[in-house]
Amino acid sequence: MKVSAYILCYNNQETILQAVDSVKNQTLRVDELFVIDDGSTDNSVRILKDNNVCVYLNHKNIGRGYSRNLAIKLSTHEYVLCCDATNALSANFLEDSIYHLERNSSVSSISGRLIAKNCINFIDKWRSKHLFKENVVYPKGVQNTNLLITYGTLMKKNHIIKCNNFDPLLTKNEDYELGCKLIKKGFKLLGHTDVFIYSTISNTLFQTMERYWRWHFSRDKHMSFTNYLKLIKACFNPMAISDLKEYKFDLFLISMILPHYCFYKSNFCK
């Protein structure tokens, strides 16, 4: 089976070529590669064109739902490999993943495990530990999951089309929404712990807490005070407690700030 690959980009001039190279350097060659640029105002597009990368341009910043929907429509092959511009795929990603989609007609997608390529500061270390959960020991190989994760994923185009594609109106949670539709149709989603997606950026404290909120709470209309108290408890134990045990007082502070940020974001910023 032939493979199309796409990368979403929005003001990612520092990392976009790392994402492109990681797709080009797969041990199993992709047959098509293009970038959807979602209205970048930096030098991303110029860098891509200077390196002879096919780029499709949105006339303005529209959002991930629209861009992913367009990418699926533009992909000419049944298997679609997707990667975000701030990530890089391990060289074996495609070769070790495609087998599981080929052998099972009900499997729609397989995603890798996200880890940081470098931990430059204490914020990166907190992100690796508590957001990416790099310290967690997962079972080896392929596992069923109920989440569609698109920052590094191989998918079947015909399954996506059967579920009416990504919702072009969504600016976040477009992957969660499509994943729910795929599962409702009887399709399966997989996660692979032996293939990796490397995060190639450092995040600020605000960006890190924003990512945590978006991954865990952005689907809810609001956070109740009861759930707020539960989140405080969860952030204290085990997160903050483990930070203290490791004498990581800077990580401890982030763990203690996080629930208040998530509560504020959920109830006052939507």
Helices and strands as residue ranges (DSSP letters): E 3-9, H 16-24, E 32-37, H 44-50, E 54-57, H 64-74, E 79-84, E 87-89, H 93-102, E 107-116, H 122-126, I 127-131, E 142-145, E 152-156, H 157-162, H 174-184, E 188-199, H 205-216, H 225-234, I 235-240, H 241-245, H 249-268
